[in-house]
Amino acid sequence: EVEAPEDCECTSSNSPSRFPQAVREGHVTIVTIGDSVPKVGPKPLFPARLAKLVEGVATVENRNIAVSGTMTKHWQPGGNLFENVLTPELEDADVVVISIGGNDVMSYIGGSMGNTYQMLQKVEGLDEYTTELHNSVATIINEIYARAPDVDVVFTLYVNYAKASYWGNQVGPYKDLFAAAGHNALVKARGYWRAWTVC
């Protein structure tokens, strides 16, 4: 158990059970699913960085099965990625890390870039959309637990990409509005997952 210092806020109420046990047993199997964040970028990628951190206390089998470009709909139970890519990994997984949602948001924003009216409509509807997105992720997590009740699941949130210079160039004078919308979406996401329970 970790006690947060008085001047810090814990943004998660996770109470993992399998991971500490796997560490005690000396071997941890981490399976990472999702989009390009675990697959693309400067090395080491975050699944490898996580594995390196854990290697200090146990040996790690690191299985990064994420697929660039995927959205939550691609990882839904019954679909190819869930049934044929993830499910075979669940039997001996200790931790499943999910990095997904960015491509969903990009799809939602769609072709509105450069059209002020459409962009403002997208910002206005972002709250409702993120609820749908979280519910979609929750469906994936519920089914993971249904098939592997002892596994620990970690859902990673993105940084606020709306603050990036790329987005600033895309939205021009509305950069602050988009950054605020991104901030609010992340605050909502933390609240959603803090209160969420497996059902």
Salt bridges, closest charged atoms under 4 A:
GLU9 OE2 - ARG194 NH2 3.64
GLU25 OE1 - ARG18 NH2 2.73
GLU61 OE1 - HIS27 NE2 3.67
GLU61 OE2 - ARG63 NH2 2.97
GLU83 OE1 - ARG147 NH1 2.76
GLU89 OE1 - ARG63 NH1 2.74
ASP92 OD1 - ARG63 NH1 2.94
ASP94 OD1 - ARG18 NE 2.69
ASP127 OD1 - LYS188 NZ 3.08
GLU143 OE2 - ARG147 NE 2.73
